[in-house]
Amino acid sequence: MLPSIALLSSVEMIRDGGSLSAIFQGANGSEYWLFFKVRLRELPTGEVERLGYEEPLVIERLTGITTEMSWRHASILLGQMRPLLREEAHRKWFQAMYESTQANGQLPSGVERVFGQAISNDGQGAGAA
């Protein structure tokens, strides 16, 4: 069982292609991530399409313990975070996370479906020579 939320540190889109996270501190002092891993596919054009998000996870940073949860439970957790949201910069990604919970992991309205070039294992775009 997760501790009550004491502090909301950050809500952001991760640079892995679009995963979303809300980083918070529990009343027990531990740091947690509510994490929605993006599902991606590379298009024939070399662009990447975001398909939506995998089931929500809560990760305790120090131990790496991961807890899977339903979209409904993630929505409730975000509801508990909402009053702790202080920074305007975090509101866009908070809203994206909330919309995704309401649509069972579908891509929210503020997130582009198709973007840029896929990154190959060598760190260069898929079309790079």
C-alpha positions as CSV (number, residue, x, y, z in Angstrom):
1,M,0.0,0.0,0.0
2,L,1.3,3.5,-0.9
3,P,1.8,6.1,1.8
4,S,-0.2,9.4,1.6
5,I,1.3,12.0,-0.6
6,A,3.2,14.8,1.2
7,L,4.8,16.7,-1.7
8,L,4.5,16.8,-5.5
9,S,7.9,17.5,-6.9
10,S,7.4,17.3,-10.7
11,V,5.1,16.3,-13.5
12,E,6.7,15.9,-16.8
13,M,7.1,14.1,-20.2
14,I,10.2,11.9,-20.2
15,R,12.6,12.2,-23.1
16,D,12.2,8.5,-24.0
17,G,9.6,9.4,-26.6
18,G,6.7,10.6,-24.4
19,S,6.3,8.6,-21.2
20,L,4.6,10.7,-18.5
21,S,5.6,10.8,-14.8
22,A,4.5,12.5,-11.6
23,I,7.2,12.5,-9.0
24,F,6.1,12.7,-5.4
25,Q,7.3,12.2,-1.9
26,G,5.3,10.0,0.4
27,A,4.6,10.8,4.1
28,N,7.2,8.2,4.9
29,G,9.9,10.4,3.2
30,S,10.4,8.1,0.2
31,E,10.3,9.4,-3.4
32,Y,7.9,7.7,-5.8
33,W,7.1,8.0,-9.6
34,L,3.6,7.5,-11.0
35,F,4.7,6.4,-14.4
36,F,2.9,5.9,-17.7
37,K,5.3,4.3,-20.2
38,V,4.5,5.4,-23.8
39,R,3.8,2.7,-26.4
40,L,5.6,3.6,-29.7
41,R,6.0,2.3,-33.2
42,E,8.2,3.4,-36.0
43,L,6.5,4.3,-39.2
44,P,7.8,3.5,-42.7
45,T,8.7,7.2,-43.1
46,G,11.1,7.0,-40.1
47,E,8.8,9.0,-37.9
48,V,7.6,7.6,-34.6
49,E,3.9,7.2,-33.7
50,R,2.7,7.3,-30.1
51,L,0.0,4.7,-29.6
52,G,-0.9,5.4,-26.0
53,Y,0.4,4.2,-22.6
54,E,1.0,0.9,-20.9
55,E,-0.7,0.2,-17.5
56,P,0.3,2.7,-14.8
57,L,3.1,1.9,-12.4
58,V,4.3,3.4,-9.2
59,I,8.0,3.1,-8.7
60,E,9.7,3.7,-5.3
61,R,12.9,5.3,-6.4
62,L,15.2,4.1,-3.6
63,T,14.3,0.4,-3.7
64,G,13.1,0.1,-7.3
65,I,9.9,-1.6,-6.1
66,T,7.3,-1.3,-8.8
67,T,3.5,-1.5,-8.1
68,E,1.1,-2.0,-11.0
69,M,-2.3,-0.3,-10.8
70,S,-5.5,0.2,-12.7
71,W,-6.2,3.4,-14.6
72,R,-9.0,4.1,-12.1
73,H,-6.5,3.9,-9.2
74,A,-4.0,6.1,-11.0
75,S,-6.8,8.7,-11.5
76,I,-7.5,8.6,-7.8
77,L,-3.8,9.1,-7.0
78,L,-3.7,12.1,-9.4
79,G,-6.7,13.5,-7.7
80,Q,-4.8,13.4,-4.4
81,M,-1.9,15.2,-6.1
82,R,-4.0,18.0,-7.7
83,P,-4.1,20.2,-4.6
84,L,-0.3,19.9,-4.3
85,L,0.3,21.1,-7.9
86,R,2.0,24.5,-7.6
87,E,4.1,25.1,-10.7
88,E,2.3,26.2,-13.8
89,A,4.9,24.3,-16.0
90,H,3.6,21.0,-14.5
91,R,-0.1,21.7,-15.3
92,K,0.1,20.6,-19.0
93,W,1.6,17.2,-18.2
94,F,-0.6,16.7,-15.2
95,Q,-3.7,17.3,-17.4
96,A,-2.3,14.9,-20.0
97,M,-1.8,12.2,-17.3
98,Y,-5.3,12.8,-16.0
99,E,-6.9,12.6,-19.5
100,S,-5.0,9.4,-20.1
101,T,-6.4,7.8,-16.9
102,Q,-9.9,8.8,-18.0
103,A,-9.4,7.1,-21.4
104,N,-7.7,4.0,-20.1
105,G,-4.2,4.9,-21.5
106,Q,-5.2,6.5,-24.8
107,L,-3.1,9.4,-26.0
108,P,-4.4,12.7,-24.5
109,S,-5.4,15.7,-26.6
110,G,-2.3,17.8,-25.8
111,V,0.2,15.1,-27.0
112,E,1.2,14.8,-30.7
113,R,0.7,11.4,-32.2
114,V,3.5,11.5,-34.7
115,F,6.9,13.1,-34.2
116,G,10.4,13.3,-35.5
117,Q,12.8,10.6,-36.5
118,A,13.3,7.3,-34.6
119,I,16.6,7.1,-32.7
120,S,18.8,4.2,-33.6
121,N,21.0,2.3,-31.1
122,D,24.0,4.5,-32.1
123,G,22.1,7.6,-31.0
124,Q,21.7,8.9,-34.6
125,G,18.4,9.3,-36.4
126,A,17.2,6.2,-38.3
127,G,17.9,8.0,-41.6
128,A,21.4,9.2,-40.7
129,A,24.3,8.0,-42.8
